[in-house]
Amino acid sequence: MTLKISISGVRGTVPDSLTPEVCLDFAKAFGSYLHDRANKTVVIGTDPRHSSEYIKGIVFSGLLATGCKVIDLGICPTPTVGLMVRELKADGGVIITASHNPLPWNGLKFVRNDGIFLNEEQARKLIKLYETKAFVSASPNNIISDHSGIDRHINKVMKVIKPRQAHLRVALDCCNGAGSIATVKLLQKLGCTIVAINCNVTRPFPHPPEPVAANLKELIKAVKDYRADIGFALDSDADRLAIVSEEGKPIGEELTLALAVKYILTRHRNDPPKNKIVVTNLSTTQALDDIVRENNGTLIRTKIGEVHVAEKLKELNGLIGGEGNGGVIYPAVGFNRDSLAAIALIMDYLVTAGRSVSELVADIPAYYMAKTKIECRQQSQVKKMIARVKAKFKKYKLILTDGVKVLLPAGWIHVRASNTEPIIRVIAEGKSKKEVAKLIKQVV
């Protein structure tokens, strides 16, 4: 089985490729990466996969062997770890999760002291330490349990966003993942009536954890059966949010960010344009361009990878950003994709507008997006395919920041290697299903 090591951390199947040795050496590498910090402290959080506890003990050993003090948050959302790194003034964090990957996958994500994931240069340094085994050795420190992370996260969301009491009926499917407890608590604070399904962290995962339409059948049924005003679905580590409308229709992951951006821009409608900076990646819907332009803001696009969006938001003092996979980054709360912040924003939008989800979605410019992937075991395959795409579409504008993105008169297509899986991702968007299908066919 494949071990995937990239800017997004390390992922593999347990115990075939993500072995105890790999986990231990990466923990030692991260402790060594932080060697120049006195009394270095590392915050640890996990998703509920059964292998996470097993891996956590190994990671503890590696960090302690390099002199780190460890703060164990227990099971909690990925963005909670980023927030707690900042709140506790820690030197870094490790999240034990494979995000949307199914069982038996697991992985490690590494966070620096500002709560943002390691960038490419920092990740390369960490990987080099892992490969060369150039680990520091120090007297073991101690482990502290701190289970206040979820409450602190919710309090920060409430304090910053100040969402109004919603008193709406919400159907919720957390896939028995890391957001199960936190999301229910947040919705209770908002005064919602909650129809909770798959919110039991002891039984991961009742369906594939990626919150795409095909995996939301139970949530759709719950919305219809209980006449909910909205349905929310989270992935296993709770950094991505998908929405089902009151009609029981998945609105698509892309529109989670679109709704959040539109709402924030309306809240800041009187701000000067220079203060209305929105950051997203190259593969996110063109609807954001339209929304930001209509609200006299500026849209910046980065390479794929949460860290690129987060760093640009921090650099430019951006208002909001994220990725079209349901990941909303609201810097006022934190620099991670955050389903809790996204839920608070969307709920406040519903209450403030006094309209239904389907009505709010109808106001967003309509595009059709299709995504597919091609199995890829060798880097040479990626280079060959990208070269063929560049040749085929050479008369159009090409963006080569990350793979190749072709800008066409009525849409775009983006071809790139995945950061998290051994695949080539192909994403296309246009005004009609027919033209997008044609684009995908031309490439695949």
C-alpha positions as a printed Julia matrix, in Angstrom:
444×3 Matrix{Float64}:
   0.0    0.0     0.0
   1.16   3.54   -0.73
   2.67   5.94    1.79
   1.94   9.51    0.68
   4.38  12.14    1.97
   3.7   15.71    0.83
   3.19  19.33    1.84
  -0.08  18.16    3.44
   1.73  15.79    5.81
   1.93  12.02    5.67
  -0.87   9.53    5.0
  -0.94   5.8     4.62
  -2.81   2.64    5.5
  -2.38   1.22    8.99
  -0.31  -0.83    9.62
   0.82  -1.61    6.05
   2.44   1.66    5.01
   1.85   3.99    7.95
   3.93   1.75   10.19
   4.99   2.35   13.81
   8.5    3.14   12.52
   7.18   5.81   10.13
   5.09   7.44   12.86
   7.93   7.36   15.38
  10.47   8.8    12.96
   8.15  11.59   11.83
   7.47  12.5    15.47
  11.23  12.59   16.13
  11.72  14.64   12.97
   9.13  17.2    14.1
  10.66  17.41   17.58
  14.05  17.89   15.92
  12.58  20.5    13.56
  11.67  22.51   16.68
  15.11  22.0    18.24
  15.97  25.72   18.41
  13.02  26.5    20.68
  13.52  26.41   24.45
  11.04  24.29   26.44
   9.33  23.32   23.19
   5.64  22.43   23.52
   3.61  20.46   21.02
  -0.2   20.19   21.0
  -1.73  16.88   19.83
  -5.26  16.2    18.6
  -6.78  13.19   16.86
  -9.78  12.15   14.84
 -11.74   9.1    16.11
 -10.21   6.39   13.9
  -9.43   3.34   16.03
  -5.79   3.53   14.9
  -5.46   7.13   16.16
  -4.92   6.16   19.8
  -2.32   3.59   18.75
  -0.5    6.18   16.63
  -0.79   8.84   19.33
   1.23   6.76   21.81
   3.98   6.34   19.22
   3.98  10.08   18.41
   4.2   10.87   22.13
   7.3    8.68   22.36
   9.01  10.39   19.44
   8.27  13.89   20.72
   9.33  13.08   24.27
  12.59  11.55   23.0
  13.45  14.91   21.42
  12.7   16.87   24.59
   9.2   18.13   23.8
   6.45  18.83   26.31
   3.21  17.36   24.96
  -0.33  18.67   25.45
  -2.95  16.05   24.59
  -6.28  17.53   23.45
  -7.92  14.16   22.8
 -10.42  13.8    19.93
 -11.16  17.21   18.46
 -11.52  18.97   15.08
  -8.38  19.78   13.12
  -9.03  23.56   13.34
  -9.27  23.22   17.13
  -5.64  22.09   17.2
  -4.56  25.13   15.18
  -6.49  27.42   17.5
  -5.08  25.78   20.64
  -1.5   26.07   19.38
  -2.03  29.84   19.36
  -4.11  29.98   22.56
  -1.52  28.0    24.53
   1.44  29.71   22.81
   2.78  26.3    21.84
   5.63  25.79   19.41
   3.7   23.48   17.13
   1.0   20.88   16.78
   0.39  17.44   15.34
  -3.01  16.23   14.13
  -3.47  12.48   13.8
  -5.94  12.15   10.96
  -6.27  11.08    7.33
  -8.92  13.77    6.79
 -11.45  12.57    4.2
  -9.57   9.35    3.4
 -11.54   6.23    4.38
 -10.57   3.52    6.84
  -7.98   2.0     7.23
  -6.07   5.19    6.28
  -4.56   7.5     8.88
  -1.95  10.21    8.85
  -0.07  13.06   10.49
  -0.45  16.79    9.85
   2.06  19.26   11.25
   1.26  22.74   12.52
   3.69  25.56   13.24
   3.46  28.07   16.1
   1.01  30.43   14.35
  -1.48  27.58   13.93
  -0.88  27.26   10.16
   0.31  24.03    8.55
   3.93  23.81    7.46
   4.5   25.37    4.05
   6.47  23.71    1.23
   9.88  24.88    2.4
   9.18  23.93    6.01
   7.7   20.57    4.99
  10.8   19.8     2.9
  13.0   20.5     5.92
  10.87  18.17    8.05
  10.93  15.44    5.42
  14.71  15.73    5.09
  15.07  15.22    8.85
  12.8   12.17    8.56
  14.8   10.72    5.66
  18.27  11.38    7.1
  17.26  10.39   10.65
  19.17  13.43   11.9
  17.18  13.54   15.13
  18.11  15.47   18.25
  18.13  13.64   21.55
  17.06  15.23   24.83
  15.76  14.34   28.27
  12.06  13.41   28.14
   9.6   16.1    29.18
   6.03  15.43   30.3
   2.52  14.92   28.88
  -0.44  17.05   29.96
  -4.09  16.35   29.12
  -6.15  19.42   28.22
  -9.69  18.77   26.99
 -10.74  22.44   26.93
 -10.03  22.82   23.22
 -13.57  22.32   21.91
 -15.11  24.77   24.4
 -12.4   27.35   23.71
 -12.97  26.96   19.98
 -16.74  27.43   20.29
 -16.3   30.44   22.58
 -13.93  32.05   20.07
 -16.43  31.49   17.24
 -19.26  32.99   19.3
 -17.18  35.96   20.43
 -15.82  36.84   17.0
 -18.79  36.13   14.71
 -21.51  37.01   17.26
 -24.12  34.86   15.5
 -27.74  35.56   16.38
 -29.93  32.93   18.0
 -31.21  30.85   15.11
 -34.08  28.76   16.51
 -33.99  26.7    13.32
 -34.16  22.95   12.83
 -30.78  21.6    11.72
 -29.99  18.07   10.51
 -26.38  17.12   11.19
 -24.17  14.29    9.92
 -20.64  14.32   11.33
 -19.82  10.82   10.02
 -19.05   9.96   13.67
 -15.95  12.09   13.18
 -13.98  14.62   15.21
 -16.66  17.31   14.88
 -19.43  15.23   16.43
 -19.31  16.71   19.93
 -18.2   20.23   18.97
 -20.83  20.82   16.29
 -23.72  19.69   18.47
 -22.48  22.02   21.25
 -22.22  24.95   18.84
 -25.71  24.45   17.42
 -27.11  24.18   20.95
 -25.55  27.57   21.75
 -27.27  28.95   18.65
 -30.64  27.79   19.98
 -31.21  25.24   17.22
 -33.33  22.12   17.26
 -30.84  19.42   16.25
 -31.51  16.25   14.3
 -28.17  14.52   14.88
 -27.21  11.42   12.92
 -23.77   9.81   12.9
 -22.47  11.89   15.8
 -20.95   9.07   17.86
 -17.14   9.2    17.97
 -16.92   5.58   19.14
 -18.16   4.22   15.79
 -16.23   5.72   12.84
 -17.21   5.77    9.92
 -20.75   4.71    8.92
 -20.2    5.95    5.36
 -17.25   7.31    3.35
 -16.14  10.44    5.22
 -15.73  12.82    2.29
 -18.81  15.12    2.39
 -19.71  14.85   -1.3
 -23.29  14.38   -2.51
 -22.96  10.62   -3.0
 -22.22  10.18    0.72
 -25.07  12.33    2.06
 -28.06  10.03    1.53
 -28.82   9.69    5.25
 -28.57  13.44    5.76
 -30.84  14.15    2.8
 -33.43  11.75    4.22
 -33.18  13.37    7.67
 -33.69  16.86    6.21
 -36.81  15.69    4.38
 -38.23  13.51    7.18
 -37.81  16.14    9.89
 -38.44  19.16    7.64
 -35.15  20.71    8.66
 -34.24  24.23    7.6
 -30.75  23.11    6.66
 -28.5   20.06    6.74
 -24.78  20.1     7.57
 -22.26  17.35    6.78
 -18.66  17.29    8.01
 -15.69  15.22    7.01
 -13.87  13.07    9.58
 -11.6   15.81   10.99
 -14.2   18.6    10.73
 -12.35  21.07    8.55
 -14.76  20.71    5.61
 -18.47  21.51    5.55
 -21.15  20.53    3.03
 -24.72  21.8     3.02
 -28.08  20.27    2.14
 -30.9   22.74    1.46
 -34.33  22.69    3.09
 -35.52  20.93   -0.07
 -33.18  18.02    0.65
 -30.77  18.94   -2.16
 -26.98  19.01   -1.7
 -25.89  22.46   -2.85
 -22.33  21.33   -3.61
 -19.18  21.84   -1.57
 -18.13  24.81   -3.69
 -21.08  26.85   -2.48
 -20.22  26.54    1.22
 -17.38  29.0     0.68
 -19.41  31.08   -1.78
 -22.2   31.62    0.77
 -19.75  32.44    3.57
 -17.84  34.9     1.38
 -21.01  36.62    0.19
 -22.25  37.01    3.75
 -18.97  38.4     5.09
 -18.72  40.86    2.21
 -22.24  42.11    2.96
 -21.27  42.55    6.62
 -18.32  44.65    5.43
 -20.12  46.41    2.59
 -19.02  49.86    3.78
 -15.34  48.95    4.07
 -12.93  50.34    1.46
 -12.11  47.89   -1.38
  -8.52  47.46   -0.16
  -9.87  45.89    3.04
 -12.09  43.38    1.24
  -9.52  40.8     0.21
 -10.68  37.23   -0.37
  -8.21  34.39   -0.96
  -8.91  31.01   -2.53
  -7.11  28.43   -4.66
  -6.95  27.84   -8.41
  -9.57  25.08   -8.44
 -12.36  26.91   -6.61
 -15.51  27.98   -8.44
 -15.58  31.04  -10.67
 -18.7   32.14   -8.78
 -16.31  33.65   -6.22
 -14.88  35.97   -8.87
 -18.42  37.22   -9.57
 -19.35  37.61   -5.89
 -16.17  39.47   -4.98
 -16.4   41.75   -8.03
 -20.05  42.61   -7.25
 -18.99  43.63   -3.74
 -15.99  45.73   -4.83
 -13.48  43.37   -3.31
 -10.28  41.7    -4.51
  -9.94  37.97   -5.13
  -6.49  36.36   -4.9
  -5.9   32.78   -6.1
  -3.09  30.54   -4.85
  -1.71  27.08   -5.46
  -3.73  24.16   -4.12
  -3.15  23.43   -0.45
  -4.68  25.01    2.61
  -1.35  26.45    3.73
  -1.03  28.57    0.58
  -4.43  30.16    1.17
  -3.76  30.63    4.89
  -0.35  32.25    4.39
  -1.72  34.65    1.77
  -4.63  35.59    4.05
  -2.17  36.32    6.84
   0.21  38.23    4.56
  -2.51  40.44    3.05
  -4.68  40.73    6.17
  -7.44  39.09    4.15
 -11.07  39.14    5.23
 -12.0   35.55    4.45
 -10.84  32.7     2.26
 -10.79  28.98    1.8
 -11.11  26.19   -0.68
 -13.96  24.9    -2.8
 -13.98  21.55   -1.02
 -16.14  23.0     1.75
 -13.2   24.56    3.59
 -13.83  28.06    4.98
 -10.95  29.98    6.58
 -12.04  32.95    8.67
  -8.87  34.62   10.0
 -10.7   36.42   12.8
 -11.19  32.94   14.32
  -8.13  31.16   12.94
  -6.04  30.33    9.88
  -7.4   26.82    9.33
 -10.31  25.49    7.33
 -12.96  25.51   10.03
 -16.4   23.88    9.86
 -17.45  25.49   13.17
 -16.76  29.01   11.95
 -18.45  28.14    8.64
 -21.59  26.86   10.4
 -21.83  30.0    12.54
 -21.48  32.23    9.46
 -24.05  30.3     7.42
 -26.55  30.18   10.27
 -26.19  33.9    10.89
 -26.67  34.51    7.16
 -29.94  32.55    7.22
 -31.22  34.46   10.25
 -30.11  37.89    9.02
 -31.46  37.41    5.5
 -34.67  35.75    6.67
 -34.53  33.51    3.63
 -34.13  29.81    2.94
 -30.93  28.08    1.85
 -32.3   27.47   -1.66
 -33.19  31.17   -2.0
 -29.7   32.25   -0.95
 -28.14  29.74   -3.36
 -30.32  31.02   -6.22
 -28.63  34.42   -5.87
 -25.17  32.94   -6.53
 -24.03  32.85  -10.19
 -24.63  29.35  -11.52
 -21.76  27.23  -12.83
 -21.41  23.52  -13.4
 -18.28  21.78  -12.08
 -17.06  18.25  -12.69
 -14.17  16.47  -10.99
 -12.46  13.23  -11.84
  -9.19  11.56  -10.97
  -6.71   9.29  -12.67
  -4.61   6.71  -10.82
  -0.97   7.7   -10.92
   1.92   5.73   -9.46
   4.84   7.64  -10.95
   5.78  11.31  -11.17
   6.65  10.83  -14.84
   2.96  10.16  -15.55
   2.04  13.53  -14.08
   4.64  15.41  -16.13
   3.61  13.61  -19.31
  -0.08  14.39  -18.86
   0.5   18.05  -18.0
   2.72  18.42  -21.08
  -0.04  16.95  -23.26
  -2.65  19.33  -21.79
  -0.37  22.34  -22.36
   0.15  21.3   -25.98
  -3.53  20.67  -26.63
  -4.67  24.03  -25.22
  -1.63  26.14  -26.15
  -3.7   28.85  -27.86
  -5.48  29.66  -24.58
  -4.21  31.4   -21.45
  -2.42  28.89  -19.22
  -1.71  29.27  -15.49
   1.24  27.08  -14.51
   1.38  27.87  -10.8
   0.16  24.38   -9.88
  -0.03  21.83  -12.67
  -1.8   23.54  -15.57
  -5.02  25.54  -15.51
  -6.53  26.44  -18.89
  -8.68  29.59  -19.03
 -11.32  29.21  -21.75
 -13.95  31.66  -23.04
 -16.76  29.89  -21.18
 -14.93  28.15  -18.34
 -11.68  26.49  -17.27
 -10.01  23.14  -16.68
  -7.29  22.36  -14.13
  -4.98  19.31  -14.18
  -2.59  18.65  -11.31
  -1.09  16.0    -9.06
  -2.9   15.45   -5.76
  -1.12  16.43   -2.53
  -2.85  13.68   -0.55
  -3.39  10.69   -2.86
  -1.44   8.94   -5.67
  -3.72  10.42   -8.35
  -3.96  13.15  -10.97
  -6.93  15.46  -10.33
  -8.88  16.88  -13.25
 -11.4   19.64  -12.5
 -13.43  21.61  -15.03
 -16.08  24.3   -14.71
 -18.38  26.01  -17.16
 -21.9   27.25  -17.69
 -23.33  23.93  -18.84
 -22.96  20.26  -17.99
 -22.44  19.43  -21.66
 -19.45  21.73  -22.21
 -17.81  20.61  -18.95
 -18.24  16.96  -19.87
 -16.63  17.72  -23.22
 -13.65  19.37  -21.51
 -13.14  16.44  -19.15
 -13.34  14.01  -22.06
 -10.71  15.95  -24.01
  -8.25  15.5   -21.16
  -9.1   12.07  -19.77
